[in-house]
Amino acid sequence: MAEIANAKQNYITAELKNNYSHPVEAIQEQSSRQQLDARKYMASKVYGSHFPMKLQMEEAILSKFQRFPGLRSGLVGLETLLGCDETIEFEDYLDLPEFREQSVNIFDEMEKKQNIKL
């Protein structure tokens, strides 16, 4: 469940999260977790107890996918697995800072990640 919450929180900037928290946001987050738990429970009853474990393993693998430093990881595979790509949400159509075009020097970002000092 932590992977799902982390994947969702990647789309919300830290500034928005710290400055403003609405009660409906907490309800929506809880409901998505409850829906996922219910879906896993139903899958275990239909396909057997191995199926939720397989889904959990796939979620763990897809949540670790990262792009080059300086580029935001979209976690498209995880969104597809969880069914988050089937709805249009706030992050999809309003301007968030991470969706803005900006110039990123990948070489500098990789040096920062690898702690290389020239």
Accessible surface in RSA format (square Angstrom, percent):
REM  Atomic radii and reference values for relative SASA: ProtOr
REM  Chains: A
REM  Algorithm: Lee & Richards
REM  Probe-radius: 1.40
REM  Slices: 20
REM RES _ NUM      All-atoms   Total-Side   Main-Chain    Non-polar    All polar
REM                ABS   REL    ABS   REL    ABS   REL    ABS   REL    ABS   REL
RES MET A   1    76.27  39.5  58.34  38.6  17.93  42.7  58.45  49.7  17.82  23.6
RES ALA A   2    68.81  63.3  58.16  89.7  10.66  24.2  65.10  91.7   3.71   9.8
RES GLU A   3    49.76  28.6  48.27  36.5   1.49   3.5  12.76  24.7  37.00  30.2
RES ILE A   4    12.14   6.9  12.14   9.0   0.00   0.0  12.14   8.7   0.00   0.0
RES ALA A   5    19.69  18.1  15.89  24.5   3.80   8.6  19.55  27.5   0.14   0.4
RES ASN A   6    94.97  65.5  92.73  89.6   2.24   5.4  24.85  59.8  70.12  67.8
RES ALA A   7     7.72   7.1   6.40   9.9   1.33   3.0   7.23  10.2   0.49   1.3
RES LYS A   8    60.74  29.6  58.57  35.9   2.17   5.2  50.22  45.2  10.52  11.2
RES GLN A   9    43.72  24.4  36.63  26.8   7.09  16.9  24.79  52.8  18.93  14.4
RES ASN A  10    72.27  49.8  56.05  54.2  16.23  39.1  12.96  31.2  59.31  57.3
RES TYR A  11    26.43  12.3  26.43  15.0   0.00   0.0  23.61  17.7   2.82   3.5
RES ILE A  12    40.93  23.3  32.81  24.4   8.12  19.6  33.15  23.9   7.78  21.1
RES THR A  13    21.76  15.5  14.99  15.2   6.77  16.1  20.55  27.6   1.21   1.8
RES ALA A  14    68.85  63.3  57.69  89.0  11.16  25.4  61.88  87.1   6.97  18.5
RES GLU A  15   121.21  69.6 117.06  88.6   4.15   9.9  47.48  91.8  73.73  60.2
RES LEU A  16    81.59  45.4  79.35  56.8   2.24   5.6  80.03  56.2   1.56   4.2
RES LYS A  17    99.44  48.5  86.40  53.0  13.04  31.0  50.09  45.1  49.35  52.6
RES ASN A  18   123.79  85.4  88.09  85.1  35.70  86.0  25.53  61.4  98.26  95.0
RES ASN A  19   126.59  87.3  91.07  88.0  35.52  85.5  28.64  68.9  97.95  94.7
RES TYR A  20   140.07  65.4 133.30  75.8   6.77  17.6 112.59  84.6  27.48  33.9
RES SER A  21    92.18  77.9  63.10  84.2  29.08  67.0  32.95  70.2  59.24  83.0
RES HIS A  22    73.19  40.0  71.31  49.6   1.88   4.8  42.54  43.8  30.65  35.7
RES PRO A  23    93.69  68.3  84.05  76.6   9.64  35.0  92.23  76.1   1.46   9.1
RES VAL A  24    76.20  50.1  76.20  69.0   0.00   0.0  76.20  66.2   0.00   0.0
RES GLU A  25    59.87  34.4  56.66  42.9   3.21   7.7  36.18  70.0  23.69  19.3
RES ALA A  26    52.77  48.5  45.69  70.5   7.08  16.1  51.94  73.2   0.83   2.2
RES ILE A  27   109.54  62.3 108.68  81.0   0.85   2.1 108.78  78.3   0.76   2.1
RES GLN A  28   114.54  64.1 110.13  80.5   4.42  10.5  34.19  72.8  80.35  60.9
RES GLU A  29    55.54  31.9  49.36  37.3   6.18  14.7  23.07  44.6  32.48  26.5
RES GLN A  30   103.27  57.7 102.08  74.6   1.19   2.8  23.95  51.0  79.32  60.2
RES SER A  31    44.74  37.8  43.45  58.0   1.29   3.0  29.62  63.1  15.13  21.2
RES SER A  32    44.46  37.6  38.36  51.2   6.10  14.0  33.07  70.4  11.39  16.0
RES ARG A  33    81.17  34.1  81.17  41.4   0.00   0.0  25.15  34.4  56.02  33.9
RES GLN A  34   121.62  68.0 116.35  85.0   5.27  12.6  41.00  87.3  80.63  61.2
RES GLN A  35   122.89  68.7 116.11  84.9   6.78  16.1  38.79  82.6  84.10  63.8
RES LEU A  36    13.07   7.3  12.65   9.0   0.42   1.1  12.66   8.9   0.41   1.1
RES ASP A  37    68.24  47.8  61.98  61.7   6.26  14.8  28.35  66.7  39.89  39.8
RES ALA A  38    58.86  54.1  48.88  75.4   9.98  22.7  55.90  78.7   2.96   7.8
RES ARG A  39   113.44  47.6 111.36  56.8   2.08   4.9  58.29  79.7  55.15  33.4
RES LYS A  40    23.70  11.6  23.20  14.2   0.50   1.2  18.80  16.9   4.90   5.2
RES TYR A  41   142.36  66.5 136.56  77.7   5.81  15.1 108.29  81.4  34.08  42.0
RES MET A  42   117.94  61.1 116.04  76.8   1.90   4.5  77.69  66.1  40.24  53.3
RES ALA A  43    11.58  10.6   8.22  12.7   3.35   7.6  11.33  16.0   0.25   0.7
RES SER A  44    28.68  24.2  21.08  28.1   7.60  17.5  14.25  30.3  14.43  20.2
RES LYS A  45   141.76  69.2 110.46  67.8  31.30  74.5  57.24  51.5  84.52  90.0
RES VAL A  46   101.08  66.5  68.89  62.4  32.19  77.6  74.00  64.3  27.08  73.4
RES TYR A  47   135.91  63.5 116.93  66.5  18.98  49.4  77.86  58.5  58.05  71.6
RES GLY A  48    27.80  34.3   0.00   N/A  27.80  34.3  26.49  72.7   1.31   2.9
RES SER A  49    83.93  70.9  72.95  97.4  10.98  25.3  42.59  90.7  41.34  57.9
RES HIS A  50   107.50  58.8 105.11  73.1   2.39   6.1  72.29  74.5  35.21  41.0
RES PHE A  51    51.31  25.7  51.31  31.8   0.00   0.0  51.31  31.1   0.00   0.0
RES PRO A  52    22.77  16.6  21.41  19.5   1.37   5.0  21.88  18.1   0.90   5.6
RES MET A  53   118.26  61.2 112.44  74.4   5.82  13.9  73.56  62.5  44.70  59.2
RES LYS A  54    92.94  45.3  89.58  55.0   3.36   8.0  57.79  52.0  35.14  37.4
RES LEU A  55    33.28  18.5  33.28  23.8   0.00   0.0  33.28  23.4   0.00   0.0
RES GLN A  56   101.12  56.5 101.01  73.8   0.11   0.3  16.71  35.6  84.40  64.0
RES MET A  57   114.24  59.2 107.79  71.3   6.45  15.4  74.57  63.4  39.67  52.6
RES GLU A  58    49.68  28.5  48.92  37.0   0.76   1.8  23.42  45.3  26.26  21.4
RES GLU A  59     2.61   1.5   2.61   2.0   0.00   0.0   0.00   0.0   2.61   2.1
RES ALA A  60    31.33  28.8  30.81  47.5   0.52   1.2  31.33  44.1   0.00   0.0
RES ILE A  61   112.23  63.9 104.01  77.5   8.22  19.8 106.87  77.0   5.35  14.5
RES LEU A  62    57.62  32.1  56.07  40.1   1.55   3.9  56.37  39.6   1.25   3.4
RES SER A  63    31.50  26.6  12.79  17.1  18.70  43.1   7.95  16.9  23.54  33.0
RES LYS A  64   158.53  77.3 139.00  85.3  19.53  46.5  89.10  80.2  69.42  74.0
RES PHE A  65   120.18  60.1 111.91  69.3   8.28  21.5 119.26  72.3   0.92   2.6
RES GLN A  66   123.06  68.8  98.94  72.3  24.12  57.4  23.57  50.2  99.49  75.5
RES ARG A  67   122.00  51.2 104.48  53.3  17.51  41.7  24.57  33.6  97.43  59.0
RES PHE A  68   118.45  59.3 113.67  70.4   4.78  12.4 115.67  70.1   2.79   8.0
RES PRO A  69    20.96  15.3   9.40   8.6  11.55  42.0  20.94  17.3   0.01   0.1
RES GLY A  70    38.72  47.8   0.00   N/A  38.72  47.8  14.97  41.1  23.76  53.2
RES LEU A  71    64.25  35.8  51.59  36.9  12.66  31.8  53.97  37.9  10.29  27.7
RES ARG A  72    76.45  32.1  56.50  28.8  19.95  47.5  45.46  62.1  31.00  18.8
RES SER A  73    23.18  19.6  17.42  23.3   5.76  13.3  12.12  25.8  11.07  15.5
RES GLY A  74    16.88  20.8   0.00   N/A  16.88  20.8  14.03  38.5   2.85   6.4
RES LEU A  75    11.12   6.2   8.72   6.2   2.40   6.0  10.30   7.2   0.82   2.2
RES VAL A  76   105.77  69.6 102.68  93.0   3.08   7.4 102.68  89.2   3.08   8.4
RES GLY A  77    33.29  41.0   0.00   N/A  33.29  41.0  22.96  63.0  10.33  23.1
RES LEU A  78     0.81   0.5   0.54   0.4   0.27   0.7   0.54   0.4   0.27   0.7
RES GLU A  79    38.02  21.8  36.82  27.9   1.20   2.9  10.23  19.8  27.79  22.7
RES THR A  80    79.29  56.4  66.62  67.5  12.67  30.2  58.81  79.0  20.48  31.0
RES LEU A  81    52.72  29.4  29.45  21.1  23.27  58.5  35.82  25.2  16.91  45.5
RES LEU A  82    14.19   7.9   8.26   5.9   5.93  14.9   8.50   6.0   5.70  15.3
RES GLY A  83    21.51  26.5   0.00   N/A  21.51  26.5  10.22  28.0  11.29  25.3
RES CYS A  84    35.06  26.5  20.67  23.1  14.39  33.8   9.05  22.9  26.02  28.1
RES ASP A  85    81.37  57.0  47.46  47.2  33.92  80.2  27.39  64.5  53.98  53.8
RES GLU A  86   145.08  83.3 107.65  81.4  37.43  89.1  41.85  80.9 103.23  84.3
RES THR A  87    78.51  55.8  67.90  68.8  10.61  25.3  70.83  95.1   7.68  11.6
RES ILE A  88   144.09  82.0 115.59  86.1  28.50  68.7 115.59  83.2  28.50  77.3
RES GLU A  89    61.41  35.3  55.49  42.0   5.92  14.1  31.53  61.0  29.88  24.4
RES PHE A  90    95.82  47.9  89.90  55.7   5.93  15.4  90.30  54.7   5.52  15.8
RES GLU A  91    28.41  16.3  27.82  21.0   0.59   1.4   4.77   9.2  23.64  19.3
RES ASP A  92    93.48  65.5  56.47  56.2  37.01  87.5  19.31  45.4  74.17  74.0
RES TYR A  93   147.02  68.6 113.40  64.5  33.63  87.5  82.74  62.2  64.29  79.2
RES LEU A  94    78.77  43.9  73.69  52.7   5.08  12.8  75.28  52.9   3.50   9.4
RES ASP A  95    96.38  67.5  67.26  66.9  29.12  68.9  41.81  98.4  54.57  54.4
RES LEU A  96     3.99   2.2   3.99   2.9   0.00   0.0   3.99   2.8   0.00   0.0
RES PRO A  97    56.30  41.0  50.50  46.0   5.80  21.1  50.66  41.8   5.63  35.0
RES GLU A  98    50.01  28.7  23.58  17.8  26.43  62.9  21.49  41.6  28.52  23.3
RES PHE A  99    91.53  45.8  62.87  38.9  28.66  74.6  67.42  40.9  24.11  69.0
RES ARG A 100   131.85  55.4 117.27  59.8  14.58  34.7  50.03  68.4  81.83  49.6
RES GLU A 101   178.70 102.6 144.02 109.0  34.69  82.6  63.07 122.0 115.63  94.4
RES GLN A 102   134.95  75.5 101.32  74.0  33.62  80.1  36.79  78.3  98.16  74.4
RES SER A 103   120.37 101.7  79.40 106.0  40.97  94.4  53.42 113.8  66.95  93.8
RES VAL A 104    47.18  31.0  20.50  18.6  26.68  64.3  24.01  20.9  23.17  62.8
RES ASN A 105    80.13  55.3  65.71  63.5  14.42  34.7  29.83  71.8  50.30  48.6
RES ILE A 106    64.93  36.9  62.47  46.5   2.46   5.9  62.47  45.0   2.46   6.7
RES PHE A 107   160.40  80.2 158.62  98.2   1.79   4.6 159.82  96.9   0.58   1.7
RES ASP A 108    66.49  46.6  65.12  64.8   1.37   3.2  16.10  37.9  50.39  50.3
RES GLU A 109    49.36  28.3  48.27  36.5   1.09   2.6   1.00   1.9  48.36  39.5
RES MET A 110    64.98  33.6  64.98  43.0   0.00   0.0  63.66  54.1   1.32   1.7
RES GLU A 111    51.05  29.3  50.56  38.3   0.49   1.2  13.19  25.5  37.86  30.9
RES LYS A 112   142.15  69.3 122.09  74.9  20.06  47.8  88.11  79.3  54.03  57.6
RES LYS A 113   112.98  55.1  83.31  51.1  29.67  70.6  66.41  59.8  46.57  49.6
RES GLN A 114   101.87  57.0  80.43  58.8  21.44  51.0  17.70  37.7  84.17  63.8
RES ASN A 115   125.29  86.4 101.29  97.9  24.00  57.8  25.25  60.8 100.05  96.7
RES ILE A 116    86.22  49.1  74.68  55.6  11.54  27.8  78.15  56.3   8.07  21.9
RES LYS A 117   191.83  93.6 158.20  97.1  33.63  80.1 105.64  95.1  86.19  91.8
RES LEU A 118   185.64 103.4 108.36  77.5  77.28 194.3 139.72  98.1  45.93 123.6
END  Absolute sums over single chains surface
CHAIN  1 A     9220.1       7766.2       1453.9       5394.4       3825.8
END  Absolute sums over all chains
TOTAL          9220.1       7766.2       1453.9       5394.4       3825.8
